[in-house]
Each structure stands twice: as structure tokens, then as C-alpha cells.
Amino acid sequence: MPAEFDLYGVYIPRLLVLMLVALLAVIPLRRLLARVGAYALVWHRGLFDLALYVLLLGAVSSLSRWYFT
């Protein structure tokens, strides 16, 4: 598993790439949850969004570890 990605000579840490992928995944998921009305069941929307992002980051990290091995 590479620790850094080479993007035209600029080395980008793997965690930064994983964070961007998780961010791109959480944006449409938040819109879907808002459209469905799931936020009415949530006590604190900001904390819920943060927890959702952390969960997606963990999932993306696990998938990348599985993919590169």
C-alpha cells in the first residue's frame, strides 16, 4: 500500500486522498438524508454529520487497505 501518491511530481499523503474521497462520498449522502427527512430523528445535526464522515473515512481506509494488498 503506497504511503504517498505521486501526482505529476507532487507527493500527496495517502490520508489526504482518503479524506477527500470520504468528503466526496458524504456530500451526496447528507443531501439524501436531508431529502428523506432523516435529520428530524437526529439530536444534533453537526455531530451526526461528523460521525457520518468519520465512519465513511474508516470505511474508505479499510477498502483502500483491502484494495492495495
N, CA, C and O of each residue as an XYZ file, in Angstrom:
276
protein
N       0.848     -1.168      0.000
C       0.000      0.000      0.000
C       0.898      1.238      0.000
O       1.747      1.389      0.879
N       0.717      2.107     -0.965
C       1.589      3.281     -1.010
C       1.262      4.268      0.105
O       0.098      4.501      0.431
N       2.317      4.842      0.683
C       2.123      5.834      1.740
C       1.846      7.207      1.148
O       1.226      8.058      1.786
N       2.315      7.413     -0.084
C       2.113      8.691     -0.759
C       1.742      8.430     -2.211
O       2.143      7.425     -2.797
N       0.984      9.336     -2.774
C       0.634      9.253     -4.184
C       1.395     10.338     -4.935
O       1.504     11.479     -4.487
N       1.916      9.945     -6.087
C       2.669     10.878     -6.915
C       1.714     11.483     -7.944
O       1.224     10.783     -8.830
N       1.458     12.761     -7.823
C       0.570     13.460     -8.747
C       1.405     14.485     -9.510
O       1.567     15.625     -9.076
N       1.924     14.057    -10.646
C       2.762     14.899    -11.507
C       3.939     15.493    -10.737
O       4.250     16.675    -10.886
N       4.585     14.679     -9.921
C       5.764     15.117     -9.188
C       5.480     15.683     -7.819
O       6.413     15.977     -7.072
N       4.215     15.846     -7.467
C       3.835     16.341     -6.140
C       3.356     15.146     -5.327
O       2.409     14.462     -5.714
N       4.010     14.902     -4.210
C       3.648     13.769     -3.375
C       2.533     14.180     -2.407
O       2.663     15.140     -1.647
N       1.449     13.431     -2.463
C       0.279     13.707     -1.630
C       0.132     12.565     -0.647
O       0.149     11.403     -1.054
N      -0.013     12.865      0.653
C      -0.176     11.782      1.630
C      -1.448     10.985      1.373
O      -2.459     11.518      0.916
N      -1.369      9.706      1.676
C      -2.495      8.807      1.434
C      -3.718      9.220      2.242
O      -4.847      9.122      1.759
N      -3.498      9.679      3.465
C      -4.631     10.065      4.313
C      -5.383     11.253      3.714
O      -6.608     11.321      3.819
N      -4.674     12.178      3.093
C      -5.337     13.332      2.464
C      -6.225     12.872      1.311
O      -7.337     13.372      1.140
N      -5.737     11.931      0.530
C      -6.541     11.399     -0.582
C      -7.775     10.675     -0.042
O      -8.874     10.821     -0.577
N      -7.582      9.898      1.020
C      -8.715      9.181      1.612
C      -9.733     10.149      2.198
O     -10.937      9.905      2.115
N      -9.266     11.239      2.788
C     -10.180     12.232      3.359
C     -10.989     12.913      2.260
O     -12.178     13.176      2.443
N     -10.365     13.198      1.128
C     -11.092     13.817      0.020
C     -12.130     12.865     -0.559
O     -13.232     13.287     -0.909
N     -11.788     11.594     -0.662
C     -12.746     10.598     -1.161
C     -13.926     10.482     -0.209
O     -15.074     10.409     -0.649
N     -13.656     10.463      1.089
C     -14.740     10.379      2.075
C     -15.599     11.632      2.033
O     -16.818     11.549      2.188
N     -14.990     12.782      1.828
C     -15.757     14.024      1.735
C     -16.657     14.016      0.508
O     -17.807     14.451      0.569
N     -16.128     13.518     -0.608
C     -16.948     13.438     -1.824
C     -18.079     12.430     -1.674
O     -19.104     12.546     -2.345
N     -17.905     11.448     -0.803
C     -18.965     10.463     -0.575
C     -20.004     10.972      0.406
O     -21.176     10.610      0.308
N     -19.590     11.808      1.354
C     -20.530     12.246      2.401
C     -21.447     13.372      1.907
O     -22.549     13.532      2.433
N     -21.030     14.130      0.939
C     -21.856     15.251      0.464
C     -23.175     14.772     -0.138
O     -24.224     15.273      0.269
N     -23.184     13.837     -1.079
C     -24.491     13.376     -1.586
C     -25.284     12.592     -0.551
O     -26.515     12.584     -0.586
N     -24.586     11.931      0.371
C     -25.292     11.187      1.415
C     -26.032     12.144      2.351
O     -27.151     11.855      2.774
N     -25.414     13.277      2.676
C     -26.078     14.285      3.518
C     -27.301     14.852      2.809
O     -28.345     15.053      3.431
N     -27.177     15.109      1.521
C     -28.332     15.627      0.768
C     -29.460     14.614      0.737
O     -30.631     14.975      0.854
N     -29.108     13.345      0.578
C     -30.121     12.295      0.574
C     -30.819     12.197      1.930
O     -32.041     12.065      1.995
N     -30.042     12.262      3.009
C     -30.635     12.200      4.342
C     -31.527     13.407      4.608
O     -32.567     13.277      5.253
N     -31.132     14.574      4.118
C     -31.962     15.769      4.300
C     -33.247     15.656      3.490
O     -34.309     16.069      3.956
N     -33.164     15.110      2.302
C     -34.341     14.983      1.442
C     -35.336     13.973      2.010
O     -36.549     14.170      1.927
N     -34.815     12.896      2.583
C     -35.670     11.863      3.154
C     -36.294     12.324      4.473
O     -37.361     11.853      4.867
N     -35.608     13.259      5.152
C     -36.111     13.756      6.428
C     -35.545     13.017      7.617
O     -36.128     13.032      8.701
N     -34.417     12.373      7.422
C     -33.796     11.605      8.496
C     -33.218     12.497      9.580
O     -33.002     12.043     10.704
N     -32.965     13.753      9.262
C     -32.389     14.651     10.266
C     -33.398     15.029     11.342
O     -33.017     15.562     12.384
N     -34.656     14.766     11.111
C     -35.659     15.015     12.150
C     -35.505     14.049     13.317
O     -35.971     14.324     14.423
N     -34.857     12.931     13.071
C     -34.651     11.933     14.120
C     -33.323     12.111     14.842
O     -33.030     11.380     15.788
N     -32.512     13.084     14.404
C     -31.167     13.271     14.941
C     -31.197     14.400     15.953
O     -31.822     15.437     15.732
N     -30.500     14.179     17.088
C     -30.491     15.187     18.140
C     -29.669     16.416     17.741
O     -30.136     17.547     17.874
N     -28.436     16.191     17.248
C     -27.543     17.295     16.886
C     -27.011     17.007     15.484
O     -26.243     16.066     15.283
N     -27.424     17.821     14.526
C     -27.097     17.542     13.131
C     -25.599     17.606     12.852
O     -25.078     16.791     12.091
N     -24.906     18.560     13.456
C     -23.467     18.696     13.228
C     -22.685     17.496     13.736
O     -21.775     17.007     13.066
N     -23.044     17.027     14.925
C     -22.360     15.856     15.473
C     -22.667     14.614     14.646
O     -21.803     13.762     14.436
N     -23.890     14.526     14.189
C     -24.256     13.389     13.347
C     -23.473     13.413     12.042
O     -22.996     12.374     11.586
N     -23.337     14.592     11.437
C     -22.572     14.698     10.193
C     -21.109     14.356     10.413
O     -20.489     13.700      9.577
N     -20.554     14.802     11.541
C     -19.157     14.481     11.851
C     -18.975     12.978     12.037
O     -18.015     12.400     11.527
N     -19.890     12.345     12.763
C     -19.809     10.900     12.967
C     -19.962     10.155     11.648
O     -19.285      9.154     11.413
N     -20.842     10.636     10.798
C     -21.022     10.018      9.491
C     -19.752     10.118      8.654
O     -19.378      9.167      7.967
N     -19.093     11.269      8.712
C     -17.846     11.463      7.972
C     -16.747     10.540      8.501
O     -16.009      9.941      7.719
N     -16.640     10.429      9.805
C     -15.609      9.566     10.395
C     -15.864      8.110     10.028
O     -14.925      7.373      9.730
N     -17.117      7.693     10.045
C     -17.444      6.327      9.646
C     -17.099      6.073      8.185
O     -16.561      5.019      7.844
N     -17.408      7.031      7.328
C     -17.075      6.862      5.913
C     -15.570      6.871      5.687
O     -15.064      6.142      4.833
N     -14.851      7.697      6.452
C     -13.395      7.714      6.335
C     -12.807      6.370      6.744
O     -11.883      5.879      6.096
N     -13.326      5.774      7.800
C     -12.870      4.448      8.212
C     -13.179      3.396      7.165
O     -12.363      2.513      6.903
N     -14.363      3.490      6.564
C     -14.730      2.531      5.530
C     -13.841      2.689      4.299
O     -13.392      1.696      3.725
N     -13.591      3.905      3.901
C     -12.732      4.152      2.730
C     -11.309      3.684      3.013
O     -10.652      3.116      2.139
N     -10.835      3.922      4.230
C      -9.492      3.472      4.600
C      -9.394      1.952      4.575
O      -8.408      1.397      4.090
N     -10.408      1.284      5.094
C     -10.403     -0.179      5.087
C     -10.469     -0.722      3.671
O      -9.778     -1.683      3.335
N     -11.298     -0.109      2.845
C     -11.400     -0.559      1.457
C     -10.096     -0.328      0.697
O      -9.702     -1.163     -0.118
N      -9.426      0.788      0.952
C      -8.164      1.036      0.255
C      -7.093      0.067      0.717
O      -6.264     -0.373     -0.079
N      -7.107     -0.270      2.013
C      -6.132     -1.242      2.521
C      -6.381     -2.604      1.886
O      -5.439     -3.305      1.515
N      -7.656     -2.977      1.763
C      -8.006     -4.255      1.130
C      -7.647     -4.222     -0.353
O      -7.183     -5.226     -0.893
N      -7.854     -3.085     -1.022
C      -7.615     -2.992     -2.456
C      -6.127     -3.074     -2.784
O      -5.752     -3.714     -3.766
N      -5.279     -2.445     -1.987
C      -3.860     -2.378     -2.307
C      -3.078     -3.588     -1.806
O      -1.885     -3.696     -2.089
N      -3.715     -4.504     -1.068
C      -2.968     -5.692     -0.620
C      -3.290     -6.886     -1.479
O      -2.757     -7.972     -1.252
